[in-house]
Amino acid sequence: MKAVIQFQNKQYLVEADQEVVVDRTEDKVGDTIEISDVLLITDNQTTHVGTPNVKGARVIAQVLEHDKGDKIRVATYKAKSRYRRVKGFRPHLTRLKIKSINLK
């Protein structure tokens, strides 16, 4: 069973026992999150499309860890003026494990 969820204004295609990396959440490691913004649920025979959400659908996820992503290098310059600046950025991330996808 697969589902398209909306979590923190981003959409993810998930299925049971999958790990998903999302932006940092305020939840503690080991907490269980219930996501009710399910946009689509499908198995091999039937597909339920929400308007905008599927009624009665829930996705249960567990917080595995909080981490930092890879460093992103941002460089700016202006031509012919010897102006150069380099900045770095590491996003704060949370790894979620999808426990189950439920449709009532």
C-alpha positions in Angstrom: 0.0 0.0 0.0 1.4 3.4 -1.0 0.2 6.9 0.0 1.0 10.5 -0.9 1.1 12.6 2.2 1.5 16.3 2.8 3.9 17.0 5.7 5.3 20.5 6.4 3.9 21.9 3.1 5.8 19.3 1.1 4.4 16.1 -0.6 6.0 12.7 -0.1 5.2 9.3 -1.7 5.5 6.8 1.1 4.8 3.1 1.8 5.0 1.0 4.9 8.4 0.3 6.5 10.1 3.1 4.4 12.4 5.7 5.9 11.7 9.3 4.8 14.0 12.3 5.4 12.0 15.6 6.1 12.8 19.0 7.4 13.5 19.2 11.2 10.5 18.7 13.4 10.0 19.5 17.1 9.2 15.9 18.1 11.6 13.9 20.2 13.5 10.8 19.0 11.2 7.8 19.4 7.9 9.7 19.3 5.1 8.6 17.1 3.5 11.0 14.6 0.1 10.7 13.1 -0.2 12.4 9.7 -3.8 13.0 8.6 -3.0 15.0 5.5 -3.2 12.0 3.1 -3.8 13.1 -0.5 -3.9 9.7 -2.2 -3.9 6.0 -1.1 -3.4 3.1 -3.5 -2.9 -0.6 -3.5 -2.7 -2.7 -6.6 -6.5 -2.9 -7.1 -8.0 0.4 -5.8 -7.0 4.0 -5.6 -8.6 6.6 -3.3 -8.0 10.2 -4.3 -8.8 12.9 -1.8 -10.5 16.3 -2.3 -8.1 17.5 -1.0 -7.6 14.8 1.7 -8.8 11.2 1.8 -11.4 10.9 4.6 -10.4 8.5 7.4 -6.9 8.0 6.2 -4.0 8.1 8.6 -0.2 7.5 8.3 1.7 6.6 11.4 5.4 7.4 11.5 8.1 7.2 14.1 11.0 9.7 14.6 14.3 7.8 14.2 16.8 10.6 14.4 17.6 14.3 14.0 20.6 15.0 11.7 22.2 17.6 9.5 22.3 17.3 5.8 25.2 17.8 3.4 26.8 21.2 3.2 25.6 23.4 0.3 28.2 25.9 -1.0 26.7 29.2 -2.1 29.1 31.5 -4.0 28.3 35.0 -5.3 30.5 37.4 -7.3 30.3 40.5 -9.3 32.2 40.7 -12.5 35.0 43.1 -13.0 35.0 44.4 -9.4 36.8 41.7 -7.4 33.8 41.0 -5.3 33.4 37.4 -4.2 31.6 35.8 -1.2 31.2 32.2 -0.3 28.7 31.0 2.3 27.8 27.5 3.5 24.5 26.0 4.6 23.7 22.6 6.3 19.9 21.9 6.5 18.6 20.4 9.8 16.7 17.1 8.9 14.6 14.5 10.6 14.5 10.8 9.6 11.0 9.2 9.9 10.1 5.6 9.6 6.6 4.9 8.2 5.0 2.3 10.5 1.6 1.9 8.8 -0.9 3.4 6.4 -4.5 3.1 7.6 -7.8 3.7 5.7 -11.0 3.5 7.7 
